[in-house]
Amino acid sequence: MDRLGKQEYLAIREGAAVLEVDHYGEKVLRLVDGSILKLFRRRRRLLSSAALFPYSRRFVSNAAALARLGIPVPRVLRLMRIPAIERDAVHYQPLAGQTLRDAMRAGLPPARIAALKAAFTAFIVRLHDQGVYFRSLHLGNVILTPDGELGLIDFADLRIHPWGLGRYLRARNMRRMQGMADECDWVDIDAIVNARPPRTEQA
């Protein structure tokens, strides 16, 4: 992890477009070269899991693990700590394409939407078979790449088990999407939950 001084950070940030903020401040910046800087607030509690294994490191670790599984993800360029603003940061090259949420809102023909829904359900089954548990999954963090593949972004809270997920975790993983009125019909819950699990599955 590289340690940045305030002036060095300001030089990197100069001219950046702010893509996302919360009540703590800026979260995601698009730098002038098109790359992304994602800022993570430092946790103060010494005994918290986020302090022991910061979300910035989880992001980097998950990106590498997902890439090994053949899942398209952003390419990490640099991991940084910026004490002056009490933030860690991940600098990465964004994954080319558009989110499924943007595709849904683009007014595509019904046949195309139906094909994307089927591909999304198959993608989730694949993730579960590979042990990927991602409760923040929604159409806004799944990318349709120019090659027609589906990939993931914003996955700092994702976990990967060394076995395929059981029915309980498959169902639990989809609860957030089931509560999103405009996105819940994008997945075939029965197909996802009842997909035949790998033989090595554990509960």
C-alpha positions, 0 to 999 in steps of 0.5 A: 500500500502506497502512502500519499501526502496531501499535496500528492493526493490533490495533484492526482485528484486535480480535474477529477469528476465526482461520481459518488458522494455520501454524508462523509464526503467524496466516494468515487472520482473519475480522474482526468485520464478516465481511470477511477479513484475509489475512496474508503473511509478509515474505520477508527475502532481497532477491533473491528474487522474493517480495521483489521482488513480494510475494505480497500484491501478487500476490494483488491483481494476480491478483484484478484479472486474474481479474475482467477474465476474468470469473472470480468472485473476492473483492473487495479492499478494502485492501493493507497493510504491518504492520512491527511483525509483519513481515507484509503483509496483504490485506483483502478481502470474501469470495466468497459461496458454499461451496467444492466441498470442502464441497459434496463432503462435504455428502452431496449426491445423486449426480446433483448431484455428477455435475453439479458434477464436469462443471461443474468440469472445464469450468471448468478447461478455460475457465481453461486456455483463458484462460491461467490456470496455477494449480498449487495448484488443488483443491476447497478454493479453488474456490467455488460461488457462490449464482448457480451460478458457479464462482470462485477464492480463495487464488490468490497463486501463480497465473499468467496467460499471454497465450495458452491453455495447451498440453497439457504445462502443462494436464497439469502444472497438474493433478498436485496434484489427481491426487495427492489421493485424495479429489478426483482423481476430480472431474476428467476429466483426458483432457478437460482435457488434450486440450481443443482449445487456442486457435489463439494457444496457445504451448508 
